């Protein structure tokens, strides 16, 4: 079934921050989403942190998060590859050094429904 939201996270050398970004995704009150992390050739442990995070998730959430690897091509290419791999009705972009409040997607859904 097609998720309502595809969350695209471009990732390049954000090891100190990416776990908090991922925690903010899985803590969303609104659960109809997929998350695509596009590792843009990170040279630090960013991709390993993401892989370990996903492995520790419950089986239901494991299937909602994918990690794609690409050679370093820049943030725009990472976002575009994330969009190309997504299946959601709406795209949301979250930087790997940022995070959302648990109600972010719920609020976006309400706004979309209102307009």
C-alpha positions, 0 to 999 in steps of 0.5 A: 500500500502506498504511504501518504508521506515519503520522508527523504533524508540526504545524508553526508557526514552527519554522524553526530546528528543523524540518530536524533533525526531518525528518532524524530521520524519514528516517533511521529504520531502519524504513522503512514510514512516511509523514510528514504535515507540517501547516503551521499558517499559519507566518509564518517560513520553516518551510514553505519549509524543509520544501519544500526538504528534500522536493525534495532527497530521493530519489524513493522518499522524496519520495512518503513526505512530504506538506506540508499548509497550513492557516490558523493554527488551533492545534496540535490542529487541525493534528494532527487534519488530519494524522490525517485525511490519514493512511493509516497503521495507527498514528499517531505524533506528532512536534513540529517542534522535536523529533527521534527516534533512528534506531531509534524506529519499529523499537522501536515496531514491536517493542513493537506486535508483542509486545503 
